[in-house]
Every structure is written in C-alpha cells, then in structure tokens.
Amino acid sequence: MEKDKITDLRLTIPEELDEKYNHSLVKVEPSNMLVGYKEELENIRRGLMQVEKRNIILVGRQG
C-alpha cells in the first residue's frame, strides 16, 4: 500500500446524527483531498495511518 493512497475507508453516518444535522451529511466520491485546518488534517492523517482497519467520521458545525 502506498503511503498516501488509502482505499479501504467506509463512511457510516448514524441515523440519529444524520437527523440532527437535518440530513445534510452526504458521502462524496474520493478526490484524495481534504480541506480544513492544517493541524486537524495532520491529526486525521496520522490517525488513519495508525490503525489496522480505518474508520473516520468528520463532523463540523451545522450550517
């Protein structure tokens, strides 16, 4: 597996969370790009590289 190529991610949006955010959470096709604060993105990248099976949920403020 290449260092920067992650192919085994699976998006799970719990129903109660989806309802809380007014069904505005959606899965988008991967583009190998994350947009956000540099420190947060680095923490996410580190977390993804440290586990055997990768699962992550990104949640921000509503709106």
C-alpha positions, 0 to 999 in steps of 0.5 A, a space after each residue: 500500500 502506498 503511503 498516501 493512497 488509502 482505499 479501504 475507508 467506509 463512511 457510516 453516518 448514524 441515523 440519529 446524527 444524520 437527523 440532527 444535522 437535518 440530513 445534510 451529511 452526504 458521502 462524496 466520491 474520493 478526490 484524495 483531498 481534504 480541506 480544513 485546518 492544517 493541524 486537524 488534517 495532520 491529526 486525521 492523517 496520522 490517525 488513519 495511518 495508525 490503525 489496522 482497519 480505518 474508520 473516520 467520521 468528520 463532523 463540523 458545525 451545522 450550517 
